[in-house]
Amino acid sequence: MHRTWRGVGWAIHTVRLDPQAMCSVFTGLATYDDFLSLDPDISEILLLTAAREVPLLDALPQPDRPATSVKHIWDEQNIGPDRIIASTAINSATAATGLQTDGLAALLSVGMLLELEPPTSGTMGVTELVQITSIPGPNSLLVARGVNGAANINSLAAGGTLFVIATAELEGDDTDGDVSRARTQRSNFTQIFKKPLKLSGTRQAVITRPNVGSEMDHQKAFRTIELLKELEKAVIRSVAINTIGDDASRRTMDGLRAVLTQINSQIASNSFTADPMLYVNNLMQAAWNAGARDIDILLTGAQWGRDISGTNTSKLLVGQQDESIQRYAENITTDFGTVRKIVSPWMPPQALMGLSTRRIFVTPMTSRNFHEEALAKGGDYDKAQIIGEYTLEYHHPEQMFQARQP
């Protein structure tokens, strides 16, 4: 007989970290890049402009390593599931029942307790506990019904959820089998970002008003800002085409909008405006149900960013000595975590994303972080280029979300 124990209510006290205090600054480098390029590095320009021009890049951590191939590959490790989905309906029969699951049965073990989660139909609205008696295959379970009492036998529609409680083992039982989850391999392609510069000798000799010093250096700074903005726009909106690329086809990478596909909602704009925090809380709960405990950035477009701040209009406390009124919400606390709102000019006005900065990296190709390269002089002019090659590395995208107007 399998022995179980009754749960006792308990709590863990957590310390909330200020998302702003954890912000990094974007230099375009990987922490362990090899720095072998002899071309002038422009990371200081990026450092000075990132916070103002590209707030998302500025909020993300430096990757721990550069990409070493045009197809950047990484592995994800998953722990055992907390919930599984019944792919076929479960009726209210009291005998042992076979369940069809979503491919996670092999990660469970005989004796484990599962609970049919609401909405279920059963006696007195009490949910049913079942115990696994056999695992015929990766999509199939056999369970003993109603182990918490025959009066609690429920039914569950196809697509319903079974909550995985815990293993329950026999005394002195042997150990066999393996419930570890195979690693998931993900990949993205690198994209080359470049701005050319070509200035005549005369143009460089002319002193402008105001005097900017070296015209070449002046133009490099502006082209660098343009590249920064294009990189952040690609991180948000790009899609992979001509994935390998060559001298006749341009290689691009997938951005966040292309990879956040599992929690992907369409919300009527007037509905969002009427109660923005309702939808933010719903999306945070969806990510939380999927296993996320670390969503810390809410990246919004202009209109939905304003709508979120607009929820504060009836809660302004202004003294007579105050000279300004703040109608702005930056740090938003929901039932499922605290997020820092970033309003991005590169997001559609009526859209948002919930992101974890622990799981998103803008990764440079080895020795291909943004830098300046002087090109061969061919006449009465100087040529150069600002160039870099980057990709987006993302982990567990099913635990982040996006929403937009239909």
Secondary structure, 3 states (H helix, E strand, C coil): CCCCCCCCCCCCCCCCCCHHHHCCCCCCCCCCCCCCCCCCECHHHHHHHHHHHCHHHHHCCCCCCCECCCEEEEEECCCCCCEEECCCCECCCCCCEEEECCCCHHHCCCCCEEEECCCCEEHHHCCCEEEEEEEEECCEEEEECCCCCHHHCEEECCCCEEEEEECCCCCCCCCCCCCCCCCEEEEEECEEEEEEEEEEHHHHHCCCCCCCCCHHHHHHHHHHHHHHHHHHHHHHHCCCCCCCCCCCCCCCCCCHHHHCCCCEEECCHHHHHHCHHHHHHHHHHHHHHCCCCCCCEEEECHHHHHHHHHCCHHHCCCCCCCCCCCCCCCEEEECCEEEEEEECCCCCCCEEEEECHHHEEEEEECCCCCEEEEECCCCCEEEEEEEEEEEEEECCHHHCEEEECC
